[in-house]
Amino acid sequence: FPSVPQIQEAFRDYIKKSVPCEAIVVSGHGEPTLHTEFDLVMKGLVELRDEHLPGVKVVVLTNGAHVDNKKVVAGLNLADERARGKTGHLMVAGERMEVVCE
């Protein structure tokens, strides 16, 4: 998984493009809650969203498999919405980060 700073930097790069969006959807080419620092990832994304894109929802696509983990629940509780799904707009692909917000 990319580190929390790598994810935050990818998000900052996206913000510089000034592309309007309705939601930031978090997915991980699988299950985003598998990230060992999921709670910190969510905290950082929400802070950046609040600073640069106020009013834009943060949505996590999850299968809910890790809701027995307190850190995962803490991270999920930071999202504006949680949805079941497989794809998203904050994507982790090996070492490379791609942020797409539509």
PyRosetta script that sets phi, psi and omega in degrees:
from pyrosetta import init, pose_from_sequence

init()
pose = pose_from_sequence("FPSVPQIQEAFRDYIKKSVPCEAIVVSGHGEPTLHTEFDLVMKGLVELRDEHLPGVKVVVLTNGAHVDNKKVVAGLNLADERARGKTGHLMVAGERMEVVCE")
pose.set_psi(1, 146.5)
pose.set_omega(1, 172.9)
pose.set_phi(2, -68.5)
pose.set_psi(2, 155.6)
pose.set_omega(2, 179.6)
pose.set_phi(3, -73.9)
pose.set_psi(3, 164.6)
pose.set_omega(3, 176.6)
pose.set_phi(4, -57.3)
pose.set_psi(4, -46.0)
pose.set_omega(4, 177.9)
pose.set_phi(5, -61.4)
pose.set_psi(5, -35.4)
pose.set_omega(5, 177.5)
pose.set_phi(6, -64.5)
pose.set_psi(6, -41.0)
pose.set_omega(6, 179.1)
pose.set_phi(7, -66.1)
pose.set_psi(7, -43.4)
pose.set_omega(7, 179.5)
pose.set_phi(8, -63.9)
pose.set_psi(8, -39.1)
pose.set_omega(8, 178.9)
pose.set_phi(9, -65.8)
pose.set_psi(9, -40.0)
pose.set_omega(9, 177.2)
pose.set_phi(10, -62.0)
pose.set_psi(10, -39.5)
pose.set_omega(10, 178.7)
pose.set_phi(11, -67.1)
pose.set_psi(11, -43.6)
pose.set_omega(11, 177.7)
pose.set_phi(12, -60.1)
pose.set_psi(12, -40.8)
pose.set_omega(12, 177.9)
pose.set_phi(13, -60.6)
pose.set_psi(13, -40.3)
pose.set_omega(13, 178.2)
pose.set_phi(14, -63.6)
pose.set_psi(14, -45.5)
pose.set_omega(14, -177.2)
pose.set_phi(15, -57.8)
pose.set_psi(15, -36.2)
pose.set_omega(15, -179.9)
pose.set_phi(16, -61.4)
pose.set_psi(16, -24.0)
pose.set_omega(16, 179.8)
pose.set_phi(17, -74.1)
pose.set_psi(17, -17.0)
pose.set_omega(17, 178.0)
pose.set_phi(18, 55.1)
pose.set_psi(18, 40.9)
pose.set_omega(18, 177.0)
pose.set_phi(19, -91.1)
pose.set_psi(19, 123.7)
pose.set_omega(19, -179.2)
pose.set_phi(20, -66.7)
pose.set_psi(20, 149.0)
pose.set_omega(20, 178.3)
pose.set_phi(21, -148.9)
pose.set_psi(21, 159.5)
pose.set_omega(21, 178.7)
pose.set_phi(22, -97.4)
pose.set_psi(22, -26.9)
pose.set_omega(22, -176.9)
pose.set_phi(23, -155.4)
pose.set_psi(23, 152.5)
pose.set_omega(23, 171.3)
pose.set_phi(24, -107.9)
pose.set_psi(24, 114.5)
pose.set_omega(24, -176.4)
pose.set_phi(25, -106.3)
pose.set_psi(25, 123.7)
pose.set_omega(25, -175.7)
pose.set_phi(26, -100.1)
pose.set_psi(26, 124.7)
pose.set_omega(26, 177.4)
pose.set_phi(27, -143.7)
pose.set_psi(27, 170.4)
pose.set_omega(27, -178.7)
pose.set_phi(28, -137.6)
pose.set_psi(28, 35.8)
pose.set_omega(28, -172.8)
pose.set_phi(29, 50.7)
pose.set_psi(29, 45.3)
pose.set_omega(29, -173.7)
pose.set_phi(30, 146.9)
pose.set_psi(30, -128.3)
pose.set_omega(30, -177.0)
pose.set_phi(31, -105.1)
pose.set_psi(31, 111.7)
pose.set_omega(31, -177.2)
pose.set_phi(32, -65.1)
pose.set_psi(32, -25.6)
pose.set_omega(32, -178.2)
pose.set_phi(33, -73.5)
pose.set_psi(33, -3.4)
pose.set_omega(33, 174.6)
pose.set_phi(34, -73.2)
pose.set_psi(34, -19.2)
pose.set_omega(34, 178.9)
pose.set_phi(35, -59.4)
pose.set_psi(35, 130.0)
pose.set_omega(35, -175.4)
pose.set_phi(36, -64.3)
pose.set_psi(36, -19.1)
pose.set_omega(36, 178.8)
pose.set_phi(37, -121.3)
pose.set_psi(37, 38.7)
pose.set_omega(37, -176.5)
pose.set_phi(38, -53.4)
pose.set_psi(38, -42.2)
pose.set_omega(38, -179.9)
pose.set_phi(39, -61.5)
pose.set_psi(39, -40.0)
pose.set_omega(39, 179.2)
pose.set_phi(40, -72.5)
pose.set_psi(40, -35.5)
pose.set_omega(40, 175.4)
pose.set_phi(41, -59.6)
pose.set_psi(41, -48.9)
pose.set_omega(41, -178.7)
pose.set_phi(42, -64.6)
pose.set_psi(42, -42.1)
pose.set_omega(42, 178.6)
pose.set_phi(43, -58.4)
pose.set_psi(43, -46.7)
pose.set_omega(43, 179.8)
pose.set_phi(44, -64.4)
pose.set_psi(44, -42.3)
pose.set_omega(44, 179.3)
pose.set_phi(45, -64.7)
pose.set_psi(45, -42.2)
pose.set_omega(45, 179.8)
pose.set_phi(46, -65.1)
pose.set_psi(46, -41.0)
pose.set_omega(46, 178.1)
pose.set_phi(47, -62.3)
pose.set_psi(47, -44.7)
pose.set_omega(47, 178.9)
pose.set_phi(48, -66.1)
pose.set_psi(48, -39.9)
pose.set_omega(48, 177.1)
pose.set_phi(49, -60.6)
pose.set_psi(49, -47.2)
pose.set_omega(49, -179.1)
pose.set_phi(50, -60.3)
pose.set_psi(50, -36.1)
pose.set_omega(50, -178.5)
pose.set_phi(51, -76.3)
pose.set_psi(51, -42.0)
pose.set_omega(51, -170.2)
pose.set_phi(52, -109.8)
pose.set_psi(52, -26.5)
pose.set_omega(52, -176.0)
pose.set_phi(53, -134.3)
pose.set_psi(53, 55.2)
pose.set_omega(53, -177.7)
pose.set_phi(54, -58.5)
pose.set_psi(54, 141.3)
pose.set_omega(54, 179.2)
pose.set_phi(55, 91.6)
pose.set_psi(55, -12.9)
pose.set_omega(55, 178.2)
pose.set_phi(56, -84.7)
pose.set_psi(56, 131.9)
pose.set_omega(56, -178.9)
pose.set_phi(57, -74.0)
pose.set_psi(57, 146.5)
pose.set_omega(57, 169.4)
pose.set_phi(58, -107.0)
pose.set_psi(58, 120.9)
pose.set_omega(58, -177.4)
pose.set_phi(59, -119.9)
pose.set_psi(59, 134.1)
pose.set_omega(59, 176.9)
pose.set_phi(60, -109.2)
pose.set_psi(60, 124.9)
pose.set_omega(60, 172.3)
pose.set_phi(61, -90.3)
pose.set_psi(61, 119.7)
pose.set_omega(61, -176.2)
pose.set_phi(62, -145.6)
pose.set_psi(62, 154.4)
pose.set_omega(62, 173.2)
pose.set_phi(63, -92.6)
pose.set_psi(63, -1.6)
pose.set_omega(63, 175.9)
pose.set_phi(64, 74.4)
pose.set_psi(64, 14.3)
pose.set_omega(64, -174.4)
pose.set_phi(65, -69.4)
pose.set_psi(65, -18.7)
pose.set_omega(65, -173.2)
pose.set_phi(66, -116.2)
pose.set_psi(66, 26.9)
pose.set_omega(66, -179.1)
pose.set_phi(67, -74.9)
pose.set_psi(67, 1.1)
pose.set_omega(67, 173.8)
pose.set_phi(68, -86.6)
pose.set_psi(68, -3.8)
pose.set_omega(68, -179.3)
pose.set_phi(69, -100.0)
pose.set_psi(69, 121.7)
pose.set_omega(69, -176.5)
pose.set_phi(70, -60.4)
pose.set_psi(70, -36.5)
pose.set_omega(70, 179.9)
pose.set_phi(71, -68.5)
pose.set_psi(71, -37.0)
pose.set_omega(71, 177.3)
pose.set_phi(72, -65.5)
pose.set_psi(72, -45.8)
pose.set_omega(72, 178.9)
pose.set_phi(73, -60.5)
pose.set_psi(73, -41.5)
pose.set_omega(73, 178.1)
pose.set_phi(74, -60.0)
pose.set_psi(74, -43.3)
pose.set_omega(74, 178.3)
pose.set_phi(75, -66.4)
pose.set_psi(75, -43.5)
pose.set_omega(75, 178.9)
pose.set_phi(76, -63.0)
pose.set_psi(76, -35.6)
pose.set_omega(76, 179.8)
pose.set_phi(77, -67.8)
pose.set_psi(77, -16.9)
pose.set_omega(77, 176.5)
pose.set_phi(78, -79.3)
pose.set_psi(78, -20.0)
pose.set_omega(78, -179.3)
pose.set_phi(79, -73.9)
pose.set_psi(79, 149.8)
pose.set_omega(79, 174.8)
pose.set_phi(80, -74.5)
pose.set_psi(80, -33.2)
pose.set_omega(80, 178.8)
pose.set_phi(81, -144.1)
pose.set_psi(81, 151.6)
pose.set_omega(81, 173.8)
pose.set_phi(82, -124.9)
pose.set_psi(82, 134.9)
pose.set_omega(82, -177.6)
pose.set_phi(83, -137.8)
pose.set_psi(83, 153.0)
pose.set_omega(83, 175.3)
pose.set_phi(84, -86.1)
pose.set_psi(84, 133.1)
pose.set_omega(84, 179.5)
pose.set_phi(85, 176.9)
pose.set_psi(85, -178.6)
pose.set_omega(85, -176.4)
pose.set_phi(86, -120.6)
pose.set_psi(86, -22.1)
pose.set_omega(86, -174.9)
pose.set_phi(87, -121.5)
pose.set_psi(87, 160.6)
pose.set_omega(87, -178.9)
pose.set_phi(88, -160.1)
pose.set_psi(88, -168.0)
pose.set_omega(88, -172.9)
pose.set_phi(89, -113.0)
pose.set_psi(89, -13.2)
pose.set_omega(89, 170.6)
pose.set_phi(90, -109.1)
pose.set_psi(90, 103.0)
pose.set_omega(90, -168.4)
pose.set_phi(91, -112.3)
pose.set_psi(91, 139.7)
pose.set_omega(91, 177.0)
pose.set_phi(92, -106.6)
pose.set_psi(92, 120.1)
pose.set_omega(92, -179.9)
pose.set_phi(93, -130.1)
pose.set_psi(93, 88.7)
pose.set_omega(93, -176.8)
pose.set_phi(94, 62.9)
pose.set_psi(94, -129.4)
pose.set_omega(94, 179.1)
pose.set_phi(95, -83.9)
pose.set_psi(95, -16.0)
pose.set_omega(95, -173.8)
pose.set_phi(96, -89.7)
pose.set_psi(96, 135.0)
pose.set_omega(96, 177.0)
pose.set_phi(97, -106.4)
pose.set_psi(97, 137.8)
pose.set_omega(97, 173.9)
pose.set_phi(98, -130.4)
pose.set_psi(98, 127.7)
pose.set_omega(98, 178.8)
pose.set_phi(99, -116.9)
pose.set_psi(99, 122.0)
pose.set_omega(99, 177.0)
pose.set_phi(100, -128.8)
pose.set_psi(100, 128.3)
pose.set_omega(100, 178.8)
pose.set_phi(101, -127.3)
pose.set_psi(101, 119.3)
pose.set_omega(101, -176.5)
pose.set_phi(102, -114.9)
pose.dump_pdb("model.pdb")
